């Protein structure tokens, strides 16, 4: 669902910045457990140029392009291999809340408190933001910003004190 929001926002930005490109589709790959593994966007360019690709990459890196992002450029010539351009500056932290805590914790605590407090901490330190979440076998919050280590350091005291964060897992996702 968040990929669709990004598609709409990017089309608006392309228009505002006079970038001759349009999002024409995309896809989402999932892990076996239903968690999102990756997302992609299909972009149609009116005219191809290396300068336009650089402009799009710069734009994506300003708004959120995690490490490991890539652009695959397909030629109209079916005999030509696609060109892959790697980019991305932001690091990602996956915060996975345990579903194996005492019932009392779930009765007294709220995942919205976790979300709001972490978002506040990230904004105060200008380190990044929560970009998405997943509710499945666990509840996961996906944080992106300048530095995985700095994000972890700033949220760690809250994670150690809020009962719902007991037994949480931290994973570097980008």
Secondary structure, 3 states (H helix, E strand, C coil): CHHHHHHHHHHHHHHHCCCCEEEEEEEEEECCCCCEEEEEEEEEECCCCHHHHHHHHHHHHHHCCECCEEEEECCCCCCCCCEEEEECCEEEEEEEECCCCCHHHHHHCCHHHHHHHHHHHHHHCCCEEEEEEEECCCEEEEEEECCHHHHHHHHHHHHHHCHHHCCCEEEECC
